[in-house]
């Protein structure tokens, strides 16, 4: 199966827009519902906060996790 067929639905997570909901739990539910990848988008997060969230998502999810605008964090996050 081609990669494009495997990666059909991306969830974009932004803790600001989640308004206090746990981003890992929300993304886990989205993956259960059919999401095939997750993108971390956190414009106001510090590098440490973005890395922590990225690592938590990578550990919790069986799908690829992308990091918006931060290749360094994506590489460090796993």
C-alpha positions as CSV (number, residue, x, y, z in Angstrom):
1,X,0.0,0.0,0.0
2,X,1.3,3.4,-0.9
3,X,2.2,5.9,1.8
4,X,-0.4,8.3,0.6
5,X,-3.0,5.6,1.1
6,X,-1.8,4.9,4.7
7,X,-1.8,8.6,5.8
8,X,-5.3,9.7,5.1
9,X,-6.4,11.9,8.0
10,X,-4.2,14.3,10.0
11,X,-5.1,15.7,13.4
12,X,-3.6,19.1,14.1
13,X,-3.3,19.6,17.8
14,X,-2.8,23.0,19.4
15,X,-3.0,23.1,23.2
16,X,-4.4,26.7,23.1
17,X,-7.4,25.5,21.0
18,X,-7.9,22.5,23.2
19,X,-8.8,24.8,26.1
20,X,-7.4,22.7,28.9
21,X,-8.3,19.2,27.5
22,X,-5.4,16.7,27.5
23,X,-3.8,16.8,24.1
24,X,-2.6,13.2,24.4
25,X,-6.1,11.9,25.3
26,X,-7.7,14.0,22.5
27,X,-5.2,12.7,19.9
28,X,-5.5,9.1,21.2
29,X,-9.3,9.4,20.7
30,X,-8.7,10.8,17.2
31,X,-6.5,7.9,16.3
32,X,-9.1,5.5,17.6
33,X,-11.5,7.2,15.3
34,X,-9.4,6.9,12.3
35,X,-6.7,9.6,12.3
36,X,-3.5,8.3,10.7
37,X,-1.1,11.0,11.7
38,X,-0.8,13.9,14.2
39,X,0.7,17.3,13.8
40,X,1.9,19.4,16.8
41,X,1.1,23.0,16.2
42,X,1.9,25.2,19.2
43,X,2.9,28.7,18.2
44,X,3.3,30.1,21.7
45,X,4.8,27.0,23.3
46,X,8.4,27.1,24.5
47,X,10.8,24.6,22.9
48,X,10.7,22.6,26.1
49,X,6.9,22.5,26.2
50,X,6.7,21.5,22.5
51,X,9.3,18.8,23.0
52,X,7.5,17.4,26.1
53,X,4.2,17.2,24.2
54,X,5.9,15.7,21.1
55,X,7.6,13.0,23.2
56,X,4.3,12.2,25.0
57,X,2.4,11.9,21.7
58,X,5.2,9.7,20.2
59,X,5.1,7.4,23.2
60,X,1.3,7.2,23.3
61,X,0.4,6.9,19.6
62,X,0.9,4.3,16.9
63,X,0.9,6.9,14.1
64,X,3.5,9.4,12.8
65,X,3.8,12.7,14.8
66,X,4.8,15.8,12.9
67,X,6.0,19.0,14.4
68,X,5.0,22.3,12.8
69,X,8.0,24.6,12.0
70,X,10.4,22.8,14.4
71,X,12.6,20.2,12.7
72,X,14.9,20.2,15.7
73,X,12.1,19.3,18.1
74,X,10.8,16.7,15.7
75,X,14.2,15.0,15.6
76,X,14.7,15.2,19.4
77,X,11.1,14.0,20.0
78,X,11.6,10.7,18.3
